[in-house]
Structure formats: C-alpha cells, structure tokens
Amino acid sequence: MTRLLSKKSKSTQPVLELKNIVKTYTSGNTTFNALDGVSVCINRGEFVSITGPSGSGKSTLMHIVGLLDNPTSGQVLLEGQDISHFNEEELAKTRNITLGFVFQQFNLLAKTSAIENVSLPLLYSNVPKSERLPKSIEMLKKVGLGDKLKNTPAQLSGGQQQRVAIARALINDPKIIMADEPTGNLDSKSGKEIMNIFHQLHRENRTIILVTHDMELAKQAQRIIIIKDGKVTSNPC
C-alpha cells in the first residue's frame, strides 16, 4: 500500500531535508561514492541553486532531491517525513503531487498541443477532462501563452516551449519546482524571460530549486549550494 505524506508540518521545518546522504555506484570490482555524506535543507518559499563542476555529483544530488532515486544510505525528509526507502510506485506518486519539473530539453510531446501538454500531469492523476481544460488554460495564461493554446511545439519558439513546460510543472500546484538547466537551450533574451518567470514564482512564495553549471545563473537565487567531489562545500542550509 502506498504511504501517504502527512499534511501536518511545522512552519519552521524545511520542506525538504537531506541528512548524511551517500550514493554508491559499482562498476566491475570498483565502487565509488557519487555523494559522500551530503546534508542540505530547502526551506519553504526559498529560491536555491545547486551548482558544481562536471563530475561533482550535481546530477546525482538532483536525482535524490527530485525523488528520482533513493540514496544508498542517509535520510530524505519531505515535510519531516522520511521517504528514503520509498519504492518506485511510492516515489512516483509523491513526485506527482509534490514536485514540478522543468528540464533543459523541454520534454514536450511533439504532435500534441500546448494545452494538452500542460494537462498531462492532471491526466495521470485521473482528473476529469472538464477540470483539466480550464486549469491548463489558466496556467498557460500565467506564463503569457494564452494565445498559443492549440499550438504544437513545432509552432513555438524555444522560449515559448519552455513556458509550456513551466505551465505543465505548475499544473498540480507542487510544493517544489525543480529546474534543471532551464535556460540551457535558449538564447540570452529568452533565457532572461524564463528566469523572470521563476523570479515571479518565487515572489508568489513558491519553493524553487535551480540546478545549473552556470555560476552567473546560480547567483540569481537566494542561496547557492556548491557541490564538489561528492561533498557539499558551501551553504547547505
């Protein structure tokens, strides 16, 4: 049976906390720790960036923070509840109601309209079509695409496609928005517009985690978490 997250949480409690996380991989006879005793916390309404050089463990940390993988050891606390040992089904359900993802590659269905792309998380949650449509329109209007509801990705610019992806990430009113290199495939003007949307969402008291290798982009967050050689070296909490 899938375990449900408690709705009760203290206002002072981080929305997400990692305690002494180790993630070990094995290749042949060799084992190595991609994460080696990492502890971080993300507070409700905070805008945090996670950055580090290639091979630092940044992607592994993102997978743990994004509930896409379990640690080898340590605790992952979501609103105070330990979810470190959730199985795949439990993690998937928790992700769907807790996290909204925005990726570098947009990950939109190519032959599907903007409104249908945005409504997908609601479809997976078995929300009736009569409710999916107005909520999807609302989210697209929120990111400035009220006039592009029926456009497919091929009929949209890169910046517009990323706006669709942000609208999709918002559709389930997630506790946390995870943005993985969200401007990586955009020109500077479109990238600035996308970051302006994230800043607006932060002003609405949404919790945002930005994962990027670009230090200038990372500096736009309230707090920068730096990871190197599998260890957090700056601003864990």
HUGIBEL-V541450 format. One record per residue. RES is the residue in one small letter. SS is DSSP state (~ for helix, > for strand, _ for the rest). PSI is psi in radians with two decimals (999 if undefined). NEAR is the number of other C-alpha atoms within 8 Angstrom. Layout:
res = [RES;RES]
ss = [SS;SS]
psi = [PSI;PSI]
near = [NEAR;NEAR]
This chain:
res = [m;t;r;l;l;s;k;k;s;k;s;t;q;p;v;l;e;l;k;n;i;v;k;t;y;t;s;g;n;t;t;f;n;a;l;d;g;v;s;v;c;i;n;r;g;e;f;v;s;i;t;g;p;s;g;s;g;k;s;t;l;m;h;i;v;g;l;l;d;n;p;t;s;g;q;v;l;l;e;g;q;d;i;s;h;f;n;e;e;e;l;a;k;t;r;n;i;t;l;g;f;v;f;q;q;f;n;l;l;a;k;t;s;a;i;e;n;v;s;l;p;l;l;y;s;n;v;p;k;s;e;r;l;p;k;s;i;e;m;l;k;k;v;g;l;g;d;k;l;k;n;t;p;a;q;l;s;g;g;q;q;q;r;v;a;i;a;r;a;l;i;n;d;p;k;i;i;m;a;d;e;p;t;g;n;l;d;s;k;s;g;k;e;i;m;n;i;f;h;q;l;h;r;e;n;r;t;i;i;l;v;t;h;d;m;e;l;a;k;q;a;q;r;i;i;i;i;k;d;g;k;v;t;s;n;p;c]
ss = [_;_;_;_;_;_;_;_;_;_;_;_;_;_;_;>;>;>;>;>;>;>;>;>;>;>;>;_;_;>;>;>;>;>;>;>;>;>;>;>;>;>;_;_;_;_;>;>;>;>;>;_;_;_;_;_;_;~;~;~;~;~;~;~;~;_;_;_;_;_;_;_;>;>;>;>;>;>;_;_;>;>;_;_;_;_;_;~;~;~;~;~;~;~;~;~;~;~;>;>;>;>;>;_;_;_;_;_;_;_;_;_;>;~;~;~;~;~;~;~;~;~;~;~;_;_;_;_;~;~;~;~;~;~;~;~;~;~;~;~;~;~;_;_;_;_;_;_;_;_;_;>;~;~;~;_;_;~;~;~;~;~;~;~;~;~;~;~;~;~;_;_;_;_;_;>;>;>;>;>;_;_;_;_;_;_;_;~;~;~;~;~;~;~;~;~;~;~;~;~;~;~;~;_;_;_;>;>;>;>;>;_;_;_;~;~;~;~;_;_;_;_;>;>;>;>;>;>;_;_;>;>;>;>;_;_;_]
psi = [2.38;2.29;2.35;2.50;2.41;2.46;-0.18;2.32;2.56;2.51;-0.46;-0.08;2.35;2.54;-0.53;2.33;2.31;2.27;1.99;0.89;2.25;2.31;2.01;2.35;2.62;2.32;1.83;-2.16;0.11;2.37;2.57;2.66;1.89;-0.58;2.35;1.44;0.75;2.28;2.16;2.79;2.56;2.13;2.66;2.32;0.14;2.60;1.88;2.44;2.55;2.15;2.85;2.84;2.93;2.32;0.13;-0.33;0.08;-0.81;-0.68;-0.75;-0.71;-0.70;-0.63;-0.83;-0.64;0.13;0.57;-0.19;2.73;2.59;2.78;-0.69;2.91;3.12;2.45;2.04;2.13;1.98;0.70;-0.14;2.28;2.03;0.32;-0.51;0.39;2.50;3.12;-0.73;-0.75;-0.73;-0.75;-0.76;-0.72;-0.75;-0.78;-0.56;-0.18;-0.59;2.50;2.25;2.42;2.09;2.84;-0.65;0.08;-0.84;0.79;2.62;2.17;-0.69;0.34;2.45;2.86;-0.78;-0.63;-0.64;-0.75;-0.60;-0.12;-0.82;-0.59;-0.63;-0.78;-0.40;0.14;0.57;2.33;2.61;-0.60;-0.45;-0.54;-0.75;-0.97;-0.60;-0.65;-0.69;-0.75;-0.77;-0.67;-0.64;-0.64;-0.59;0.25;0.43;0.58;-0.34;0.14;0.46;-0.67;0.05;2.45;2.89;-0.64;-0.35;0.15;2.63;2.97;-0.76;-0.68;-0.68;-0.69;-0.55;-0.70;-0.75;-0.66;-0.75;-0.72;-0.70;-0.50;-0.24;-0.56;0.23;1.04;2.71;-0.56;2.39;2.13;2.10;1.97;1.83;0.94;-0.31;0.11;-0.49;0.31;2.69;2.94;-0.66;-0.84;-0.67;-0.72;-0.69;-0.70;-0.74;-0.58;-0.62;-0.76;-0.69;-0.67;-0.73;-0.65;-0.68;-0.41;0.18;0.49;2.57;2.19;2.29;2.02;2.12;2.12;2.67;-0.15;1.86;-0.61;-0.65;-0.75;-0.59;-0.23;-0.26;2.89;-0.66;2.41;2.13;2.07;2.28;2.42;2.30;0.69;0.12;2.49;2.19;-0.11;2.37;0.96;-0.55;999]
near = [2;5;5;4;6;7;4;4;8;5;4;4;9;12;13;13;14;14;11;11;16;14;12;10;8;8;6;5;5;6;9;7;10;13;15;11;10;13;11;10;11;11;10;9;9;12;12;13;15;14;15;12;9;7;6;12;15;15;6;10;9;9;10;11;9;10;10;9;7;9;11;8;8;12;13;13;13;11;10;11;9;9;9;10;6;9;6;6;8;10;11;10;8;10;11;10;10;9;14;15;10;14;11;10;5;9;6;9;7;7;6;10;11;13;12;9;12;16;14;9;11;11;11;7;6;6;9;7;7;6;8;12;10;8;10;15;11;9;13;16;10;9;11;7;12;10;5;7;11;7;10;11;14;7;6;10;8;9;12;9;12;12;13;14;14;11;14;15;14;11;14;10;7;12;10;11;15;13;12;11;11;12;11;7;8;10;7;6;7;11;13;8;9;13;9;8;9;9;8;8;9;13;7;6;9;13;13;14;12;14;14;13;10;7;8;6;8;15;10;6;11;9;9;13;13;11;16;11;9;13;12;13;9;8;9;9;5]
